[in-house]
Structure formats: C-alpha cells, structure tokens
C-alpha cells in the first residue's frame, strides 16, 4: 500500500487519519502498518493507532 501525503500542512487530524489507514489489524490481531513500515510485530491497536484514535476522539495528549 502506498500513501501519498503531499499536503504540506494538513495538521494533526490529517496525520491521525493517515495513520489509521495503514495501522489496521490483520487476521491474527497484529498491526499491518507496524509490520509493513518497520518490520516489527505489534498487537493491534499499536501505540500509533492508539494515538491516532485519541486525536480523533479529541484528546491529542
């Protein structure tokens, strides 16, 4: 999967949406985004997906 991010200043909300597009669970419950981008195994939701969900819920801390 290729994601093109050519928006120079999309903001935190756009970053969160982009992260959630690639950090999705596979059939075993592992994060596909972590495996694809960093070749690591992480349970979904990984730390990046949790952050992105928090941003979407209005808590970006």
N, C-alpha and C positions, 0 to 999 in steps of 0.2 A: 504494500500500500504506500502510495506517495501522497504527501500532503504539501501543498504549496501555500506558503504563508508570505504573500507579497504585500501585505498591508503593513506599512511602516509603524503605525501607532494604533494598533487595534485595541489595546487596553487589556486589563486583567481578565475581563469576562470573555473576550475572544480567545485568550490563551487557555482558559479553562475549557471552553468548548472544543478547542483543537486537541487538548489532552484527552478529553473523554471520547473523542472519535477514534483514537488509536489504543487507548488503555481500556480494553474490553476483556471479559473473561473468555477463556476457551472452554472446551467441553470438560476439562479436568479441573476447572476453577482457578487456573493460573492466568496471569495477566499477559495478554498477547503483546501489548506495547512494550513492556519491560523486556520481553524476550527478543522482539524484533529490533529494538534500538540499542539495548545494552547487553544482550545475550545473557541475561540473568533470569532466574526463575523467581517469581514473586506471586504470592496469593493475591487474588483479586478480592476486594479493591486494594491496590497497591497504594503507597504513600502519595504518589502523584494523582491518582484517581480520587483519593480521599480529599486532597487539597482542592482539586477542581470542583468536586461536589460541594465542598464548604463554600467556595466562591459563589457558586450558583445559588446556594441557599442564603447568601448574604453575610457570610462570616469568613472573610479572607485572611484571618489570622492563622 
